[in-house]
Amino acid sequence: MRICSLLPSATEIVCALGLEDSLVGISHECDFPPTVRAKPSLIRPRVDPSVPPAEIDRQVRELLRRGESIYAVDADLLFRLEPDLILTQDLCHVCAASPDDLATALARAPRAPRVVTLSPHSLSDVWNDIRAVGHATGLRGRADQLVDALEARIARDGSHGQCLPDRGLSAQSAIRTPPRPRVACLEWLSPLYCAGHWVPEIVALAGGEDVPGRVGLPSFHVTWQQVLDARPDVVLIMPCGYGVEKAAQEFSELELPRGWTELPAVRAGRVFAVNANSYFSRPGPRLADGIELLAGLLCPGQEIAAATTLKAEALPLCG
């Protein structure tokens, strides 16, 4: 089977199922596992990813206002690759090529490949997408095994990711359930967005409470005042598509609002830049790593062993 993947999470799913050799084309953002970077890219973005976030937002809004696509699919290359299966998404037309982008390229295709569209809004949707890719590639059993392993791992990690009382407390106070740390997940910084979809679930499984996140709903615009009013104990800087260093750089250039230094998270030194690109933004198998990473940040005294290997993917930031 010849597979083209138009989004990074689908590429990761294909490779997790042992089908990397079947990948003949990828998107411009597919980078994991690193060996896939040698595959030909089918996607060209019409925005400049090197400019500041506010300018990216302006370019995206302008393209959408004109009714134009944010991505172009290389139709000629697609025809030459002759895929049997194309994986695309219909979750966010800003983040990756959509079925509409693909339809334009396939309009004059001599042979119509099978197209599987992924559109996850929750962790269970992500696992179902893994099963869907397994079904489309004839590896349903292997996909079920992968999902079972991820779910078992999350259940185990979730039991560790509870911020328990200190052992020095009295027996009476120790039996009370402590409040979960309040977490603000900032998915974009200019303008300001809070993360949605599966991220609030990840926070809950890691032992926190996402404020003001909305489980299963898209990310949404917030004001700095809303963040201040939420009084988070932990702030995660996780711009969509950014690694940890770039997230930290963007935060360092931000003009922070008055009152920021009074937030519990800032006073406690619990503002972190994280690698959203690998562990939070992409709806694929590495979301399980994101839970482990976050559990180590929210409950450092209870840190699970697996989180220690992910420490470099989170940087503490000065408030």
C-alpha positions in Angstrom: 0.0 0.0 0.0 1.2 3.5 -0.9 0.1 6.1 1.7 0.2 9.9 1.7 -0.3 11.8 5.0 -1.2 15.4 4.9 -0.8 16.0 8.6 1.8 15.2 11.2 -0.4 13.3 13.6 -1.5 10.9 10.9 2.1 10.4 9.9 2.9 9.5 13.5 0.0 7.1 13.6 1.1 5.4 10.4 4.6 5.0 11.7 3.4 3.7 15.1 1.5 1.0 13.2 4.8 0.0 11.5 4.0 1.4 8.1 6.7 4.0 7.7 8.0 2.2 4.6 4.5 2.6 3.0 4.6 6.4 3.4 5.3 7.9 0.0 4.4 11.5 0.7 3.9 13.8 3.8 3.1 17.3 4.8 5.7 20.1 5.2 5.3 19.8 9.0 5.8 16.0 9.4 8.9 15.5 11.4 8.4 12.5 13.7 9.9 10.0 13.6 12.8 12.0 12.3 13.4 9.6 9.4 10.2 10.7 7.7 11.7 14.1 6.9 13.4 12.4 3.8 9.9 11.8 2.3 8.6 14.2 -0.4 6.4 17.0 0.9 3.0 17.5 -0.7 2.0 20.7 1.1 3.0 24.3 0.7 1.7 26.9 3.2 0.6 30.3 2.0 1.6 32.0 5.2 5.1 32.6 6.4 5.7 30.5 9.6 8.9 32.5 10.4 7.1 35.8 11.2 5.8 36.8 14.7 2.5 35.2 15.9 0.5 38.4 15.4 1.6 38.5 11.8 0.8 34.8 11.3 -2.7 35.5 12.7 -3.1 38.5 10.4 -2.1 36.5 7.3 -4.4 33.7 8.2 -7.3 36.0 8.8 -6.7 37.8 5.5 -6.7 34.5 3.5 -9.9 33.4 5.2 -11.5 36.7 4.6 -10.8 36.4 0.8 -12.1 32.8 0.9 -8.7 31.4 0.0 -7.0 28.3 1.3 -4.1 28.5 3.7 -2.4 25.5 2.2 -1.7 24.3 -1.4 -1.5 20.6 -2.3 1.1 19.8 -5.0 -1.2 18.0 -7.4 1.5 17.1 -9.9 3.6 15.4 -7.2 0.5 13.7 -5.8 -0.3 12.2 -9.2 3.3 10.9 -9.6 3.2 9.3 -6.2 0.1 7.3 -7.0 -1.1 6.8 -3.5 -3.7 4.1 -2.6 -4.6 6.0 0.6 -4.6 9.6 1.6 -4.9 10.8 5.2 -6.3 14.3 5.8 -8.1 16.2 8.5 -11.2 18.3 9.0 -10.6 19.6 12.5 -8.7 22.8 11.9 -8.2 24.4 8.5 -5.6 26.7 10.0 -3.4 23.9 11.3 -3.2 21.5 8.3 -4.6 20.9 4.8 -8.3 20.2 4.7 -10.5 18.0 2.5 -11.3 21.0 0.4 -7.6 21.6 -0.3 -7.3 18.0 -1.3 -10.4 18.0 -3.4 -9.0 20.7 -5.6 -5.9 18.7 -6.2 -7.9 15.5 -6.9 -10.4 17.1 -9.2 -8.3 16.0 -12.3 -6.7 12.9 -10.8 -6.7 10.0 -13.3 -7.4 7.5 -10.4 -9.2 8.4 -7.2 -7.4 7.0 -4.1 -9.2 6.3 -0.9 -9.3 9.3 1.4 -9.7 9.0 5.2 -10.5 12.2 7.1 -9.6 12.5 10.7 -11.4 15.0 13.0 -10.7 14.3 16.7 -12.1 16.5 19.5 -11.2 14.3 22.5 -8.8 11.6 23.5 -11.3 8.9 22.7 -11.6 10.4 19.2 -7.8 10.3 18.8 -7.9 6.6 19.8 -10.7 6.0 17.3 -8.7 7.7 14.6 -5.9 5.3 15.2 -8.3 2.5 14.8 -9.6 4.1 11.6 -6.1 4.2 10.1 -5.6 0.6 11.2 -8.8 -0.4 9.5 -7.9 1.5 6.3 -4.5 -0.1 6.1 -5.6 -3.7 7.0 -4.0 -3.5 10.4 -7.1 -3.4 12.6 -5.7 -5.8 15.2 -2.4 -3.9 15.5 -4.3 -0.6 15.9 -6.4 -2.1 18.7 -3.3 -3.3 20.4 -1.7 0.2 20.2 -4.9 1.9 21.6 -5.1 -0.7 24.4 -1.5 0.0 25.3 -2.0 3.8 25.3 -5.1 3.6 27.3 -3.5 1.3 29.9 -0.5 3.6 30.1 -2.7 6.6 30.6 -4.7 4.8 33.3 -1.5 4.0 35.1 -0.1 7.5 34.7 -3.4 9.1 35.8 -3.2 7.2 39.0 0.2 8.7 39.7 -0.8 12.2 38.5 -2.7 13.1 41.6 -1.2 15.7 43.8 -1.4 14.0 47.2 -1.0 15.7 50.6 2.5 15.7 52.1 3.3 12.8 54.3 3.9 15.1 57.2 0.2 16.1 57.5 -2.0 14.5 60.2 -3.9 11.4 59.3 -7.2 13.3 59.5 -6.1 15.9 57.0 -4.3 13.4 54.8 -7.6 11.6 54.0 -9.1 14.8 52.5 -8.8 15.1 48.7 -6.5 18.1 48.1 -7.5 20.7 45.5 -6.2 20.1 42.1 -3.8 22.8 40.8 -5.6 25.2 38.5 -3.9 25.2 35.1 -4.1 27.8 32.3 -3.0 26.4 28.9 -2.2 29.3 26.5 -2.2 27.9 23.0 -1.5 31.2 21.2 0.0 34.4 22.6 -0.9 37.1 20.1 -3.9 37.2 20.1 -4.3 35.2 23.3 -6.0 31.7 23.0 -6.7 29.0 25.5 -6.2 25.4 24.4 -9.3 23.2 23.9 -10.3 19.8 22.5 -8.3 17.1 24.3 -5.9 19.4 26.3 -8.3 19.9 29.2 -8.6 16.0 29.4 -4.8 15.8 29.5 -4.6 18.3 32.3 -7.2 16.3 34.3 -5.4 13.0 33.8 -2.2 14.6 34.9 -3.8 15.8 38.1 -4.9 19.3 37.4 -7.9 21.4 36.5 -7.9 23.3 33.3 -9.1 26.9 33.7 -10.9 28.2 31.7 -10.5 25.2 29.3 -13.5 23.6 27.6 -13.3 19.8 27.1 -14.0 18.7 23.5 -14.4 22.3 22.2 -12.0 24.2 20.0 -9.4 26.6 21.4 -10.9 30.0 22.0 -9.8 33.7 22.3 -9.5 35.0 25.8 -8.4 38.3 27.3 -5.5 38.7 29.7 -8.1 39.8 32.3 -9.8 36.4 32.0 -6.5 34.7 32.7 -5.8 36.9 35.7 -9.4 36.3 37.0 -8.9 32.5 36.7 -6.0 32.7 39.2 -4.1 29.7 37.8 -1.6 27.8 40.0 0.3 26.7 36.9 0.6 28.5 33.5 1.6 26.5 30.4 2.9 28.4 27.4 2.1 26.0 24.5 1.7 27.8 21.2 0.3 25.4 18.6 3.0 23.9 16.4 5.9 25.3 18.5 8.7 23.5 20.2 9.8 24.4 23.7 12.6 26.9 22.8 10.4 28.8 20.3 7.5 28.9 22.9 10.0 30.3 25.5 11.2 32.9 23.0 7.7 34.1 22.1 6.9 34.4 25.8 10.1 36.4 26.5 9.0 39.0 23.9 5.5 39.3 25.3 4.2 42.5 27.0 2.6 41.0 30.1 -0.4 42.6 31.7 -0.5 44.5 35.0 -1.3 42.1 37.8 0.6 39.2 36.1 3.2 39.0 38.9 0.5 38.5 41.5 -0.8 35.3 39.9 -0.3 32.2 42.2 1.6 30.5 39.3 4.0 33.4 38.9 4.6 33.8 42.6 5.3 30.1 42.9 7.6 30.0 39.8 5.3 27.6 38.0 5.1 29.1 34.5 6.4 26.7 31.9 7.0 26.6 28.2 6.3 23.2 26.9 6.8 21.4 23.6 3.3 21.6 22.3 4.3 20.5 18.8 5.3 17.1 20.0 3.1 16.4 23.1 0.0 18.5 23.1 -1.1 20.0 19.7 -0.9 16.8 17.6 -3.7 14.3 18.1 -1.6 11.2 18.0 0.1 8.6 20.2 2.5 11.0 21.8 -0.4 12.6 23.8 0.4 9.9 26.3 3.9 11.4 26.7 2.2 14.8 27.2 0.3 13.4 30.2 3.5 12.1 31.7 5.3 15.4 31.1 2.4 17.3 32.7 2.1 15.0 35.6 5.7 15.7 36.5 5.1 19.5 36.3 1.9 19.5 38.3 3.0 17.1 41.0 6.8 17.2 41.2 6.9 15.4 44.5 5.0 12.5 43.0 6.8 12.5 39.6 6.4 9.4 37.6 9.5 7.7 36.4 8.7 8.1 32.7 8.4 11.9 33.0 12.1 12.3 33.9 13.0 11.6 30.2 10.8 14.5 29.1 12.2 17.2 31.4 14.0 18.9 28.5 10.6 19.4 26.9 9.5 21.9 29.5 11.3 25.1 30.5 10.5 27.2 33.7 10.0 30.8 32.8 10.6 33.9 34.8 7.3 35.6 35.7 
